[in-house]
Amino acid sequence: MFYDFVFKPVLFTEKTTNLIEKNKYVFLIHHKLSKTHIKHFFKKYYNLHILQINTANQNRQKKNIFKKKGYKKFYKRCILQLKKNAVIPTLFLKK
């Protein structure tokens, strides 16, 4: 059920690699998930203890293909801070 709500496991950009050193991980998730849903999902399925959750809604980007106009998917960016000794599963670390 919740597996469909995590679009991209971990983002790899300059900013996010700096955050990984501080034990913070960035995910793109479904825009309707709340912080309690996110915490419940990671605790239940991956046994991760989360200290802090920050979320931000991303603006939809316009998309033009020939004469058709539309929008890209609407998503939310989520930054999870884990305990110091916690290790995120390798499933999320794929590029």
N, C-alpha and C positions, 0 to 999 in steps of 0.2 A: 504494500500500500504506500508506504512512505518512500520507497525506492524511486518512484517516478517523480518525486518532488525535488530531488537533487539533480540539477541539470549538468553542472560541471563540478567534478569533485574538488580539485584544488587549482586555483589560478596560479600560474607561474609568470610573474612580472617582476620588475626590480623591487617595487614596493612590497609585494607579497613575499619575496624571498627574504627581505629584511625582517618582515613580521614573523616568518617561520623560525628565525633565529631566536625570537622572543617567545616562542611556543604559541604563536597565533596562526590560525589557518583560515583561508578565505575560500568560500564556496558561493556558487550561484545556485539559488534555490527558487522554488515556486513563490510567487508574490503573495499568496494568501496564507503562508505559514507564519505563525506567531513564534515568539521566543520560547514559549512553553512547549510548543510542538517540536521545535528544533531540539531543545534540551532533552525531551522525552525520547525522540528518535535516536540520538547519538548515545544516550545512556542505555536504552533497551537493546539496540542491535549491535553496538560496538563497545559497550561497557567503558565509555569515556566519561570522566568526571570533568564537567565544564565549569570554569570559574566565572567567565563573563561572556556574554553574547552581545555583539553590536550588529544592527541591521540597517540597511539603507535601500530604499527603493530606487531603482535605476529608471531613467527616462526611456520611453520607447523611441527607437530610432526609425526614421522614415526609410522606406525601401522602395526603390523604383526599378521595375523590370519592364523594359520596353514601354508600353503604354499603361501598364497596370501600376497602380500605386497602392502601397500598403504600409504595414508596420512590422518590425521584428517582434519577437516574443517579449513579453513583459516579465521581468524577473526581479529578484531581490538579491542584494549582495549581503553575505553574512560573514562576520569575523568571529571565530571562536577562540577563546583563550583557554588552554588546557593547563592542568597541573604540571609542575616541573618535570616529573618523572614519567608522565603519560606519553605514550607513543601512538601516533595515528596509524591505522592499518594501511598496509601497502596498496590496498585496493584504491585508495584515494590519491595516491602519489603518482599515478600514471599521467604522462604528458599528452 
